[in-house]
């Protein structure tokens, strides 16, 4: 018995010194909030609400760093079940969100990445119209609309045309092109896009109208 006891003590001491024997912490009740739900990114809402589910009550906060030391929200206590947490007012930019959960039971806190590169965009888009057509034309006019950022598809109804109509709209990247066919001879053709007519991917609309292009439609030979 004494020999066995001595061997056990020696092995325990050797293991402790080498790091081979450790007493594990109680992590059986450490619960990561399940199914975090975010608004669509990019978003023009700089105080987004994050929805999550807890299976163990505790304190929850959202942070911008992997150590959960830079808070983006107030620390609040939540019960098990579905919960919502509103973030503090955020500046424009891309964020990584880390959720810290400190269980009420005293189990260790967790800090986990729950969303990567979530974009806050509150800048409205702008648009510029250009064309290579001369000021006096006898044919259809090809127009290019250049947007300051990616926007939702441009539709013909968003373009204001006097003495003409739009035949086709083709959009690629931050540009859209369309053809305007004049109607009445010797009358001016004007083309513009009104404020509020285009929307970026975050939901911002243009707060200023585009420039206006003007042409004279003349098909009469001199």
Residue, then its C-alpha position, 0 to 999 in steps of 0.5 A: x500500500x505504501x509503495x502504491x501511494x508513493x508511486x501515485x504521489x510521484x506520478x501526480x507531481x510529475x504530471x503537474x510539473x509537465x502539464x500532463x494532469x489538469x483538473x478540468x473546469x466545469x464547462x458543462x453548463x457553458x451555453x452559447x446563445x443559439x441562432x443570433x438573428x441580424x437585420x440584413x447587411x448593409x443596413x442604414x439602421x445604426x442601432x440594430x437589434x440582435x435576436x438570440x436564444x439562451x438556454x441559461x440565464x445570464x449577462x449578455x453584451x455585444x462587443x467589437x473585439x475577440x476579448x469582449x472588452x470593447x462593448x457595442x451594447x449595454x450589458x443586460x441580464x436575460x432569462x432563458x428563451x428568446x431575447x433581443x438586444x439593441x446595440x448602441x449608436x454605431x458609426x458607419x463602417x464594417x463591424x465584427x460582433x462578438x457576444x459575451x455571455x456570463x451565466x448566472x450559475x457562475x460558469x465561465x463567460x464565453x466570447x464568441x464571434x456571431x457576425x463578421x463584417x456587418x456594414x452600417x451605411x447611412x450615406x445616400x447614393x447619388x447619380x450622374x447622367x451622361x451621353x455622347x449625343x449632340x444637343x440636336x439629334x434626329x435619332x434615339x439618345x443613349x444615356x448612361x446613369x453612373x451611381x456613387x455606389x451599388x443600388x437596386x435595379x433602375x426601372x424606367x419609371x424612375x426616369x423623368x423624360x419629357x417628349x420621349x420614352x425609354x425603350x430599354x434599361x440595362x444595369x451592370x455594377x454601378x452603371x445603368x444605360x437606357x435608350x430614350x426615343x424622342x416623340x415630337x419633332x422640334x421640341x426639347x427632350x429632357x431627361x433626369x432622375x428625381x430625388x428619392x427615385x434610387x435606393x442603395x443596398x442599405x435602404x438609403x435613397x438619393x436626397x438630390x436629383x440628378x443633373x438634367x440632359x436636354x436635347x432638341x429633336x429635329x428630323x427635318x432636312x435643311 
